[in-house]
Structure formats: C-alpha cells, structure tokens
Amino acid sequence: MSKNLFDDFNSVSAKQWKQNIQFELQGEDYNKLLWQTNDDILVKPFYHADDLKTTSNTVSTKATQWKVGQTIYVANIEKSNKNARFAIKNGVESIAFIIPSEDVLINDLLEDIDLETTEIHFKLLFQSEAFVKKIPKKTTIFIHIDVIGNVAKTGTWFKNLKQDLNSFKDIYKYTNTISVDAALYQNAGANNVQQLAYALAHANEYLHCLHQDGMLLPNTKVQFKFAIGSNYFFEIAKLRAIRLLWKSLANEYKISVDCHIVALPTLSNKTIYENYNNLLRTTTECMSSILGGANTVFNIPYNNVTKKNNAENERLARNQLLILKHESYFNMVNNPADGSYYIESITNQLAQKALIIFKEIEKKEGFLRLLKEDTIQRKIRESFNKSVKQLEQNETILVGVNAHQYPIENIGKTINKYPFVSLKPRLTLIESIVEKRVSENLERKRFYKKFKNEN
C-alpha cells in the first residue's frame, strides 16, 4: 500500500498558523490583514480546516458538463434561426431565444436544430398558456416565465396579480417548471447575500402558491438565473450557496430535484471607456460561473453597453467560452472548488446570512408583500449607493473609471448608443427595480465635460 504524501508532515492547527503570522509581522497589527466585504463577511488572510465544523457539499452538478450558451433576440424568425444554426455549428451547445410576442412561430424558429443535442431556452416577454403549449415537451427545452420577476422589473403585472398567478399555475401544469430571474437583483446593485435571500424568497412565493392549491409536485424543476460579478471567489461561493439554500427549501416542500442554474456576467460593473477591460471582466465572471457549478453559461459582448450587437461582438463573446472550455480545460475537472477552505467558508457564511434575511422576509408576509411596500427596492438602492460611494471615494477601483482613465479627447469615438440609464416617468403599481451601472455617475461627468469643452 502506498504511503500518503502528507504522512511525512506534522499537522499544523489554525492557532499555530496565526501565531507564526503574528511573529512574521514583527509587531505589526494582525488585524490589518482582515477586511470586511459589503456582505458583512470578514475575510481572513488564511483559512484552515479548523474553520469548518462541517463542509457544505453544495455542488451536485459536474463542471465537466457545463454548456456554452448564446442569447438571440427574436426580431426576425428566419434570421434568428439562421443565427442559432450558425452558433451551434461554431461550438454553442445552448441557445436562449428571447421571444417578444406571440407572433413567433416555434416550428420555424427551431427548424433544422437538433433538439437531442442542443439545449434550448425560451425567455418569454409575455404570458400566454396557449403559446407555451406550442413549445415541444423535451428535457433539453427550458421555458422561462417569471411573473414575479416581471413585476419587480417593470413595476406592474402582465394583467393583474390574480390573473398572472392563475396563468402561472396553468403554465406550470404543462411545464412543471418554476423560473426565478435573480440576475435582476445583482444588476440593480444588490450584494451577494441579498441576491441569495431574494432569489430564495422569490422562489418560495411560487412554491407556497402551488403548495396551497395542492399542485406542487415532488419532481418540480426550478431554474435560477444569476448575474456574476468580478469578486471572483465570492461569486463562485454564491452559486454554491444557492444550491445549499435550495436544498434546504426543497426539503421543506419534499421536492427531490436539484435546481438548474443559468449564469451570465453582470452589467453593473461594465464601463463605457476602455471597453477591452470589460473583456477581461466577462472572462473572469464566466470562470466564476463555471467553477461555481452553473449548468449553462451565457456570455455578453464586452462592448454591450456602448455598441449594438453584431456578428463580431457575438463571435468574441462566444469564443471566450469556447477557449475556457476547450483550451483552458474548464471542462476537465468536476467541482474543482471542492475542498477549498476559503470558498467553503464563504459559501457557508453567505448561505447563513441569506437564510436570516429569508426568514425575516417570510415573517413579514413574504417577498411580494415587501416588494409592494418598497422594502426590497430600498435595500437594493442602499446597497447600490454604497457601491457608488466607495467607487467615487476610491475605496474600490474600476480601471478606466477612477483609475487609469481613458483620455478625455477620445470619449465618444467608441460609442454608437446612449450608455446611460434614461427613465421616463410612468405610472406603475410598485417601484420597479432598475438595473444600473456603478460607474455611471463618474462616466456621465466625463462624458458631458468633454462635449462642454468642445462647445
């Protein structure tokens, strides 16, 4: 029997490591090595097995099985079908069709696409049981209709609360699926703990509704969509934490199916100057998605904020994922984050803190009630404003915005669509959750300063 390599070394406790670090610091304060995140998590300079009473064991998916995705907005059926077939030919394994209206003919859209080998996601921007029933029932097809996500984003229902929920139940009978778009919360500025708590509470509204009516099935499929930011290890831990939280919630409802996670880079940290920095950001965000255990990863073009999508932008976004999969070997190891004391510790802390918020939401009559009262929106605004303040005071760095700034004389040359949020006042039932970029204030000042100088 071969000898274990580590048998030759004496075990070292966390206490001994800390003592050695304090000795090496030669009188400097050890606490200077600690830092606090916006999630209220204290990050230490080292992690040890002693820090973990139990490991989370959250990831049941296999990183070798993650799929390369591409999103296509269906403005023209023939062109969208052609683009999908071209993307599949060039390595894409999952297509997300954004469907704007009931006029889209599903059979034409899926023509010559092999549904046995290609995963298809339909994101519907409307609610219609009749349209959903035109979509084939296959394990490779996912239908995303999120009525709660719609009211959170737009401030109003498709029709009204009662009709939307009744329609949701009818669609559930056909799809056996619940969809939660948690990307909205990250893109609007929520921190990681808030994203997890709101995603879980969001899902619980659907589960509770179905359970009350005796409709909830033990094989119910739940799909979470998450946006991924640049805090590399925390984003890995976030996706692992949602699986841990989902498992706890699913057990309460006696659901036996793991959740399906779709991940894509966030919009909140993208900048309008130095677009190639966004290319680096989206790359590490896709890496976090994969290592965190996402089932399908969709990328966004690096210049999505300032340029309209075209074939070149989409090609670069697609190739980032293909390079990660086929050249960087991100499809060769199952759950490579397993066993990392740091990631395991962050995962457990994120899950625990999110669970506290989730329980508070449920005590106050649930997620929809707090949306109606503007509590969720206010908490996200506070988190967003804190991030903006940290950026403007140089407590955080965003290259090209508050560090290594793009030359002011070149501003405008790389922009062909207005990059700032412009909201038209309109009457809504509740305050909508608005997706915003943290760099907008600083970029807006430079943008207008440039044109003021020219005039």
C-alpha positions in Angstrom: 0.0 0.0 0.0 1.4 3.4 -1.0 2.2 5.9 1.7 0.2 9.1 1.9 2.4 12.0 1.0 1.2 14.1 3.9 2.1 11.5 6.5 5.6 12.9 6.4 4.3 16.2 7.8 3.0 17.1 11.2 -0.4 18.7 11.2 -0.5 22.4 12.0 -3.5 23.9 13.7 -5.1 27.3 12.7 -3.9 28.7 16.0 -0.3 27.8 15.2 -0.5 29.4 11.7 -1.9 32.6 13.2 0.9 32.7 15.8 3.5 32.2 13.1 2.0 35.0 11.0 2.0 37.3 14.0 5.7 36.5 14.6 6.5 37.3 10.9 4.7 40.6 11.2 7.3 41.8 13.7 4.9 43.8 15.9 2.5 45.0 13.2 -1.2 44.6 13.9 -2.5 41.2 12.6 -6.0 42.8 12.2 -4.7 44.9 9.4 -4.7 41.8 7.3 -8.5 41.4 7.8 -11.1 43.1 5.6 -14.8 43.5 5.6 -17.0 42.9 2.5 -20.2 44.7 1.6 -21.9 41.3 2.5 -20.6 41.9 6.1 -18.3 39.0 5.9 -14.8 39.3 7.5 -12.1 37.9 5.2 -9.1 36.5 6.8 -5.5 36.2 5.5 -5.7 32.4 5.7 -8.2 29.6 6.1 -7.8 26.2 7.8 -9.8 23.0 8.2 -10.3 24.2 11.8 -12.5 27.0 10.4 -15.0 24.5 9.1 -17.1 22.4 11.5 -18.8 20.8 8.5 -18.2 21.2 4.8 -21.1 22.4 2.7 -21.0 19.7 0.0 -23.3 22.0 -2.1 -22.3 21.1 -5.7 -24.0 18.1 -7.1 -23.5 19.2 -10.7 -20.4 18.4 -12.7 -18.2 21.1 -14.1 -17.4 18.9 -17.0 -21.0 19.1 -18.1 -21.5 22.9 -18.3 -22.8 24.2 -21.6 -21.7 27.1 -23.8 -24.7 29.3 -24.4 -25.6 32.2 -26.7 -28.6 34.5 -26.4 -30.6 35.5 -29.5 -33.4 38.1 -29.5 -36.1 37.0 -32.0 -36.9 40.1 -34.0 -37.0 38.1 -37.2 -37.7 34.4 -37.2 -35.7 33.4 -40.2 -32.6 35.4 -39.2 -32.8 34.2 -35.6 -33.0 30.6 -36.8 -30.0 31.2 -39.1 -28.0 32.8 -36.3 -28.8 29.9 -34.0 -27.7 27.3 -36.5 -24.5 29.3 -37.2 -23.8 29.5 -33.5 -24.4 25.8 -33.0 -22.1 25.0 -35.9 -19.4 27.1 -34.2 -19.5 25.4 -30.8 -22.5 26.7 -29.0 -24.4 24.0 -27.0 -27.3 26.1 -25.7 -29.4 28.8 -27.3 -31.5 31.2 -25.4 -34.3 32.7 -27.6 -35.8 35.9 -26.2 -39.4 35.9 -27.5 -41.0 39.3 -27.6 -44.5 38.4 -28.9 -46.9 35.5 -29.6 -46.4 36.0 -33.3 -43.2 34.0 -33.2 -43.7 30.6 -34.9 -41.9 28.0 -32.8 -41.6 25.3 -35.5 -40.0 27.8 -37.9 -37.7 29.1 -35.2 -36.5 25.6 -34.4 -36.2 24.4 -38.0 -33.1 22.2 -38.6 -32.0 22.5 -34.9 -31.3 19.1 -33.3 -33.2 19.2 -30.1 -31.5 16.0 -28.9 -28.0 17.6 -28.8 -28.8 21.3 -28.3 -30.3 22.8 -25.2 -32.9 25.5 -25.9 -34.1 28.2 -23.5 -37.2 30.3 -24.3 -37.4 33.6 -22.4 -40.9 34.9 -22.9 -41.6 38.6 -22.5 -45.3 38.0 -22.2 -47.6 35.4 -20.6 -49.6 33.0 -22.6 -50.6 29.4 -21.8 -51.6 28.9 -25.5 -48.2 29.9 -26.7 -46.3 27.8 -24.2 -48.3 24.7 -25.3 -46.9 25.2 -28.8 -43.4 24.5 -27.4 -42.4 20.8 -27.6 -42.0 19.0 -24.3 -38.4 17.9 -24.2 -35.8 17.6 -21.4 -33.5 19.8 -23.5 -36.1 22.7 -23.7 -36.4 25.2 -20.8 -39.2 27.7 -20.7 -38.6 30.9 -18.6 -41.7 32.8 -17.5 -41.3 34.8 -14.3 -44.3 36.8 -13.4 -42.8 38.0 -10.1 -39.6 38.9 -11.9 -41.7 40.9 -14.4 -43.5 42.9 -11.7 -40.2 43.5 -9.9 -38.5 44.8 -13.1 -41.4 46.7 -14.6 -43.4 47.7 -11.6 -46.6 46.2 -13.0 -48.2 42.8 -13.7 -48.8 41.4 -17.2 -52.5 41.7 -16.4 -53.1 41.7 -12.6 -52.0 39.7 -9.6 -54.8 37.2 -9.7 -54.7 36.6 -13.4 -51.0 36.4 -13.6 -50.7 33.8 -10.8 -53.6 31.8 -12.2 -51.9 31.8 -15.6 -48.6 30.8 -14.0 -50.4 27.8 -12.4 -51.8 26.8 -15.8 -48.4 27.0 -17.4 -46.8 25.1 -14.5 -49.2 22.2 -15.2 -47.7 22.0 -18.7 -44.0 22.7 -17.9 -43.7 21.5 -14.3 -41.1 24.3 -14.0 -40.6 27.5 -11.9 -38.2 30.2 -13.2 -36.5 32.8 -11.0 -34.6 35.7 -12.6 -32.2 36.6 -9.8 -29.9 38.4 -12.3 -32.1 41.5 -11.9 -31.0 41.9 -8.2 -27.3 41.8 -9.0 -27.6 44.1 -12.0 -29.5 46.6 -9.8 -26.8 46.7 -7.1 -27.8 44.1 -4.5 -24.9 42.5 -2.6 -24.4 38.7 -2.7 -26.3 38.0 0.5 -29.3 40.0 -0.7 -29.3 38.2 -4.1 -29.4 34.8 -2.5 -32.1 35.8 0.0 -34.3 37.5 -2.6 -33.8 34.6 -5.0 -34.9 32.1 -2.4 -37.9 34.2 -1.2 -38.8 34.8 -4.9 -38.9 31.1 -5.5 -40.8 30.5 -2.2 -43.7 32.7 -3.4 -44.2 30.3 -6.3 -43.8 27.1 -4.2 -46.1 28.4 -1.5 -48.8 29.3 -4.1 -48.6 25.9 -5.7 -48.5 24.1 -2.3 -51.6 25.9 -1.1 -53.5 24.7 -4.1 -52.2 21.1 -3.8 -50.5 21.4 -7.2 -46.8 21.2 -6.2 -45.1 18.0 -7.5 -42.0 16.4 -5.9 -40.3 16.5 -9.3 -40.8 20.2 -9.8 -37.9 21.8 -11.7 -36.6 25.2 -10.6 -34.4 27.4 -12.7 -32.3 30.2 -11.3 -30.7 32.9 -13.4 -27.8 34.7 -11.7 -25.6 37.6 -12.9 -22.0 37.1 -11.9 -19.7 40.0 -10.8 -15.9 40.4 -10.5 -15.4 39.3 -6.9 -14.0 36.0 -8.2 -14.1 33.7 -5.2 -17.3 35.2 -3.7 -19.2 34.7 -7.0 -18.1 31.0 -7.0 -19.3 30.7 -3.4 -22.6 32.5 -4.3 -23.6 29.8 -6.8 -22.6 27.1 -4.4 -24.6 28.8 -1.7 -27.8 28.9 -3.7 -27.7 25.1 -4.2 -27.3 24.7 -0.4 -30.2 27.1 0.3 -32.3 25.5 -2.4 -31.7 22.0 -1.0 -33.0 23.2 2.4 -36.1 24.9 0.9 -36.8 21.9 -1.4 -36.7 19.5 1.6 -39.4 21.6 3.3 -41.6 21.1 0.2 -40.5 17.5 -0.3 -39.0 18.3 -3.7 -36.3 15.9 -4.9 -34.9 17.8 -7.9 -31.7 19.9 -7.8 -32.0 23.5 -9.2 -30.8 24.3 -12.7 -28.6 27.4 -12.8 -28.1 29.7 -15.7 -25.3 32.3 -15.2 -24.0 35.3 -17.2 -21.8 38.3 -16.5 -23.2 41.2 -14.7 -23.9 44.6 -16.3 -23.4 46.6 -13.1 -19.6 46.8 -13.4 -19.2 47.3 -17.1 -17.7 50.6 -18.3 -18.2 52.7 -21.4 -14.5 53.7 -21.8 -11.7 51.1 -22.1 -14.1 48.5 -23.4 -11.4 45.9 -23.5 -11.3 45.9 -19.7 -14.9 44.6 -20.0 -13.5 41.7 -22.0 -11.3 40.7 -19.0 -14.2 41.2 -16.6 -16.5 39.0 -18.5 -13.8 36.3 -18.8 -13.3 36.0 -15.0 -17.1 36.2 -14.5 -17.6 33.3 -16.8 -14.8 31.4 -15.0 -16.6 32.0 -11.6 -19.8 30.8 -13.2 -18.2 27.5 -14.3 -16.3 26.9 -11.1 -19.5 27.8 -9.1 -21.4 25.0 -10.7 -23.6 26.8 -13.3 -25.3 24.3 -15.7 -25.3 26.8 -18.6 -23.1 29.9 -19.1 -24.1 32.7 -21.4 -21.6 35.5 -22.1 -22.3 39.1 -23.0 -20.3 41.2 -25.6 -17.6 43.2 -24.0 -18.9 46.4 -25.6 -22.6 45.7 -24.9 -23.1 49.0 -23.1 -21.9 51.2 -26.0 -22.4 49.2 -29.1 -25.3 47.5 -30.7 -24.9 43.7 -31.0 -23.4 42.4 -34.3 -21.8 39.2 -35.5 -18.3 40.3 -34.5 -19.3 41.1 -30.9 -21.1 37.8 -30.6 -18.2 35.9 -32.0 -15.8 37.3 -29.4 -18.2 36.5 -26.6 -18.8 33.0 -27.9 -15.1 32.4 -28.3 -14.3 33.4 -24.7 -16.4 30.5 -23.5 -15.0 28.1 -26.1 -11.5 29.0 -25.1 -12.3 28.3 -21.5 -13.9 25.0 -22.3 -11.5 23.6 -25.0 -8.2 25.4 -24.4 -8.2 26.2 -20.7 -9.6 22.8 -19.6 -12.6 24.1 -17.7 -14.4 21.0 -18.7 -11.9 18.5 -17.4 -12.4 18.5 -13.6 -15.6 18.0 -11.7 -16.2 20.6 -9.0 -12.7 22.0 -8.7 -13.7 24.3 -5.9 -14.4 21.4 -3.6 -12.0 21.3 -0.6 -11.0 25.0 -0.7 -11.4 26.1 3.0 -11.7 29.7 1.8 -14.5 29.0 -0.7 -16.3 26.6 1.7 -16.1 29.2 4.5 -17.5 32.0 2.3 -20.2 29.6 0.9 -21.4 28.7 4.4 -21.4 32.4 5.6 -23.3 33.6 2.6 -25.9 30.9 3.0 -26.3 31.5 6.7 -26.6 35.3 6.3 -29.0 34.9 3.3 -31.1 32.4 5.4 -31.5 35.0 8.1 -32.8 37.6 5.6 -35.1 35.0 4.0 -36.7 34.2 7.4 -37.2 37.9 8.1 -39.0 38.2 4.7 -41.2 35.3 5.5 -42.1 36.7 8.9 -43.2 39.9 7.2 -45.7 38.0 4.9 -43.3 37.2 2.1 -41.4 38.6 -0.9 -44.4 40.1 -2.8 -45.6 42.0 0.3 -42.1 43.6 0.7 -42.0 44.4 -3.0 -45.3 46.2 -2.6 -44.0 48.1 0.4 -40.8 49.1 -1.4 -38.7 47.4 1.2 -36.8 45.2 -1.3 -36.2 48.1 -3.7 -35.0 50.3 -0.9 -32.5 47.7 0.4 -31.1 47.3 -3.1 -30.9 51.1 -3.6 -28.9 51.4 -0.4 -26.5 48.6 -1.4 -26.1 50.2 -4.9 -25.5 53.7 -3.4 -22.9 52.3 -1.1 -21.0 50.7 -4.0 -21.2 54.0 -5.9 -19.8 56.0 -2.9 -17.0 53.5 -2.5 -16.1 53.9 -6.1 -16.3 57.7 -6.0 -14.1 57.8 -2.9 -11.6 55.4 -4.4 -12.2 52.8 -1.8 -12.8 50.4 -4.7 -11.1 50.6 -8.1 -12.7 50.2 -11.5 -10.0 50.5 -14.1 -10.9 53.1 -16.8 -13.3 54.9 -14.4 -11.5 56.1 -11.3 -8.0 54.7 -12.2 -6.0 54.7 -15.4 -8.7 56.8 -17.1 -9.4 56.8 -20.8 -8.1 60.0 -22.5 -10.9 62.6 -22.5 -10.3 63.6 -26.1 -11.2 60.1 -27.2 -14.5 59.9 -25.5 -17.4 59.3 -27.8 -15.4 57.6 -30.6 -16.3 54.1 -29.5 -20.0 54.9 -28.6 -22.9 54.4 -31.0 -25.7 54.0 -28.5 -26.5 56.2 -25.4 -24.9 54.4 -22.5 -26.7 56.0 -19.5 -30.0 54.9 -17.9 -32.8 57.2 -19.1 -36.1 56.6 -17.3 -39.3 58.0 -18.5 -41.8 58.7 -15.7 -44.8 56.4 -15.9 -47.5 55.1 -13.6 -46.8 51.7 -12.1 -48.2 49.6 -9.2 -44.9 49.4 -7.4 -41.5 51.0 -7.6 -39.5 49.0 -10.2 -36.1 47.6 -9.6 -33.8 49.4 -12.0 -30.6 47.9 -13.5 -27.8 50.4 -13.2 -24.0 50.5 -13.6 -22.0 51.8 -10.6 -19.7 53.8 -12.8 -22.5 55.9 -14.4 -22.1 59.0 -12.3 -18.4 59.4 -12.9 -18.7 58.5 -16.6 -21.5 60.9 -17.1 -19.5 63.7 -15.7 -16.6 63.0 -18.0 -18.9 62.5 -21.0 -20.5 65.9 -20.6 -17.3 67.6 -19.7 -15.8 66.5 -23.0 -18.6 67.9 -25.1 -18.8 71.1 -22.9 -15.1 71.7 -23.7 -15.7 71.2 -27.4 -18.5 73.7 -27.4 
